[in-house]
Amino acid sequence: MRIQLITVGTMGSVAPYTGLGHRLADEGHEVEIVTHAKFAGVVGCCGLRMRPLAADPFEALIGAHSRLQGAQGSGGAPGSLGALRALWSLRSATGLATLGLVDGILDAVDPRADLILLSTLAAPIGAPIAEYHRIPSIGVFLQPEVPTREFAPCATAWRPPGRANLLRGRAANALVDSLYAAARRRLHTRLGLTHRSGRRLRSARERNRWPIWHGYSPCVVPRPADWRPGLHVAGYWWPHECPNWQPPALVADFLAAGPPPVLIGFGSTMPGDPRRLGEIAARALRQAGLRGIVQSGSVGLSVVDDDVITVGALPHGWLMPRTAAVVHHAGAGTTAAALRAGVPAVPVPVMTDQPWWAARLVQLGVSPQVLPCTELTAGRLAAALGRATGDAGFARRSDALAARLADEDGSGAVARAVAELAR
């Protein structure tokens, strides 16, 4: 089959699909990833074809989100209404970001494709385009989106099971649909179609049992019993790593020179001023008596101190298993990588789904606590790291969960579903 996989957003919204795309290519399919031009190197080194989206409207959106300084909170922080208000406050920036994707995705879709796979952020635009061209499409989501009684939507704080979660889920979806309003109008105009609201489009997908495969483990978030048929939890899609990659000598030598360090990195998300965050990281590591590797990320985080080095982008699949613990923003992709590595985590969530995943890490027993970015201090981080690395229970539970994840084949589950469609 000729397959296009469309995903937009940050590195965490792209890397898992390199593994999924590579698996589908190994099964004999012709796979093309459609994403932002800046990820050409990531996709190309995996041997996959790429069709670039010239515009990357999410860079400005991520900056706006980061400036919220954790307005969504996390466990014990502002609840579901506060999280939705935080998202609503960014409606202008988010609306511009989604509007900026319309022309790119419209022009990128190949009418000759046999199947289109769509990430969460690409689906509201990509699904109508696929329907227009009469191309079958499937959702490939990294987070749960369909409302359920069993947990609150991932755009809000985690909540225990209850009917109120259904209401929260519907409210969250209505808000997301509103953020695509301008994009839908432009899309329908370009296609010459009568405008349909986000609610109507979503209802049609649900009525038609549009298939969605979720790229996370049922060991981490079990499939809700009240979900309709067609909603699947596949297991994680691990990023494909470049076969010729070699670690920098600085990092290899540092790892060999002492006990496993703590990895501190926040990817595209910055919980506060980089200079202040660097000072907090250095003091916390000193107080906890731990070595550290700090990833600079997209905003240039840097720490200069004894027993600490600062590095650029490195494959999580190689680096994280060599660490004692990971301090991260709890994005879906980074959360998955730390779980796979079998090391404890100290999540410092900032925005969107991060507080939700952070709370889940504590529930799974692989993290001692959530540190909302607005509550981050050197003393609190040092105490959390002391618990994460000093209590053997966290390492034991992390290792046990990693062993369960190793037995799963998330990409294979999707590949088998695609094979059924190809028959």
Summary of the structure (lengths in Angstrom):
residues: 423
radius of gyration: 20.8
end to end distance: 10.2
largest distance: 64.9
contacts: 1537
relative contact order: 0.13
helix: 48%
strand: 12%
